Amino acid sequence: MHDNPYIEEALRVLPVGGYRSAIGAFWNAVVDDLRNKIIYRSLTMFNKEMEIGREINTYDDFQNYVNDD
């Protein structure tokens, strides 16, 4: 999570009262972290367990075919 642009954005908007924006940025940071962990640790298991209709191979596949739910 070091140098995560979403965390940096949240920390920039918090001091000026951008709470809604900060919540969204923190949410994006968590989703980004989970996607990266799945890609580097267990992409094969993810594809086996999830029924998305296609195989996920890249970060862009997550963005395009997997929702945050």
C-alpha positions as a printed NumPy array, in Angstrom:
array([[  0.   ,   0.   ,   0.   ],
       [  3.043,   2.29 ,   0.09 ],
       [  2.827,   5.016,  -2.55 ],
       [ -0.727,   3.988,  -3.417],
       [ -2.227,   6.858,  -5.447],
       [ -5.693,   6.271,  -3.981],
       [ -4.411,   6.627,  -0.411],
       [ -2.451,   9.731,  -1.376],
       [ -5.605,  11.234,  -2.909],
       [ -7.646,  10.488,   0.224],
       [ -5.034,  12.082,   2.445],
       [ -5.017,  15.212,   0.25 ],
       [ -8.789,  15.755,   0.388],
       [ -9.38 ,  14.939,   4.065],
       [ -7.876,  18.181,   5.457],
       [-10.241,  20.278,   3.336],
       [-13.359,  18.325,   4.299],
       [-13.615,  16.059,   1.253],
       [-14.977,  13.166,   3.299],
       [-17.094,  11.599,   0.575],
       [-14.196,  11.776,  -1.859],
       [-11.839,  10.312,   0.756],
       [-14.191,   7.378,   1.411],
       [-14.299,   6.639,  -2.315],
       [-10.531,   6.86 ,  -2.596],
       [-10.025,   4.518,   0.372],
       [-12.536,   2.084,  -1.166],
       [-10.625,   2.181,  -4.451],
       [ -7.375,   1.531,  -2.566],
       [ -8.836,  -1.575,  -0.92 ],
       [-10.235,  -2.916,  -4.199],
       [ -6.919,  -2.205,  -5.948],
       [ -5.025,  -4.038,  -3.2  ],
       [ -7.352,  -7.064,  -3.38 ],
       [ -7.072,  -7.276,  -7.152],
       [ -3.28 ,  -7.161,  -6.986],
       [ -3.185,  -9.814,  -4.263],
       [ -5.416, -12.111,  -6.295],
       [ -3.283, -11.62 ,  -9.414],
       [ -0.008, -12.336,  -7.628],
       [ -1.133, -15.025,  -5.222],
       [ -4.159, -16.964,  -6.413],
       [ -5.408, -16.051,  -9.875],
       [ -5.859, -19.713, -10.783],
       [ -8.037, -20.325,  -7.725],
       [-10.013, -17.138,  -8.385],
       [-10.799, -18.254, -11.924],
       [-11.762, -21.708, -10.669],
       [-14.132, -20.421,  -7.982],
       [-15.757, -17.417,  -9.68 ],
       [-18.304, -17.842, -12.445],
       [-17.797, -14.702, -14.494],
       [-18.136, -16.224, -17.939],
       [-14.529, -15.614, -18.868],
       [-11.072, -16.136, -17.44 ],
       [ -9.399, -13.24 , -15.669],
       [ -5.712, -12.864, -16.564],
       [ -4.801,  -9.205, -16.119],
       [ -5.587,  -6.231, -13.924],
       [ -7.564,  -4.722, -16.809],
       [ -9.716,  -7.868, -16.932],
       [-10.679,  -7.162, -13.317],
       [-11.596,  -3.583, -14.192],
       [-13.624,  -4.609, -17.206],
       [-15.368,  -7.816, -16.083],
       [-15.429,  -8.063, -12.269],
       [-17.496,  -5.664, -10.204],
       [-16.688,  -4.632,  -6.647],
       [-19.53 ,  -6.725,  -5.24 ]])
